[in-house]
């Protein structure tokens, strides 16, 4: 390696963006494992009736 390359200043470290418009909002979720489709349906209706936002998922 040449002396010139050794003396060169190393590149500045990459810093994370401070632009808050690109930040991901916090989301808090609760996942409940149901015993059956009927159990899922019952909980979904009960929780949405209480004003909670729910989404159904089958895996």
trRosetta pair geometry for C-beta under 8 A, 3 or more apart (Angstrom, degrees):
i j d omega theta_ij theta_ji phi_ij phi_ji
1 5 5.3 -108 -179 77 95 128
1 6 5.9 108 125 -56 117 94
2 5 4.9 95 62 7 82 100
2 6 7.1 -147 99 -5 45 88
3 6 5.5 -57 -149 38 37 114
3 7 6.1 31 156 -17 70 109
4 7 6.0 -61 -147 40 28 107
4 8 6.7 44 151 -40 62 97
5 8 5.6 -37 -153 8 35 119
17 22 5.9 15 100 57 144 141
19 22 5.0 55 97 9 103 108
19 23 8.0 -169 104 -30 58 80
20 23 5.2 -30 -158 -2 56 122
32 43 6.4 -122 96 159 149 161
34 37 7.7 104 111 -87 133 17
34 39 4.1 170 -173 101 106 110
34 40 4.1 -169 43 -65 169 77
34 43 6.4 -144 -94 15 121 137
35 39 4.6 90 47 -12 82 161
36 39 4.7 105 51 4 72 101
36 40 7.1 -129 100 -2 43 87
37 40 5.5 -52 -150 36 35 114
37 41 6.3 37 151 -21 66 105
37 58 7.8 4 -102 -103 94 122
38 41 5.6 -52 -146 36 32 113
38 42 6.3 34 154 -21 65 105
39 42 5.8 -53 -147 35 29 112
39 43 6.4 24 157 -12 64 108
40 43 6.1 -61 -148 41 27 106
40 44 6.1 31 155 -23 64 110
40 56 6.6 89 162 -136 121 103
41 44 5.7 -55 -145 35 28 115
41 45 6.4 23 160 -15 64 107
42 45 6.2 -60 -150 38 26 105
42 46 6.3 22 155 -16 63 112
43 46 5.6 -58 -143 40 31 111
43 47 5.9 22 163 -13 68 112
44 47 6.3 -62 -143 41 23 103
44 48 6.1 15 163 -11 63 112
44 54 5.5 -177 -139 119 75 150
44 56 6.1 -7 -99 -77 145 102
45 48 6.1 -58 -138 42 25 105
45 49 6.1 30 158 -23 62 110
46 49 5.8 -59 -151 34 25 113
46 50 6.7 21 152 -16 61 107
47 50 5.6 -56 -152 36 36 111
47 52 4.5 -53 168 57 92 128
47 54 5.3 94 99 -54 124 138
48 51 7.6 86 -176 -51 35 8
48 52 6.3 -96 -89 66 36 71
48 53 7.8 52 -112 -115 79 23
48 54 5.4 -96 -65 23 91 118
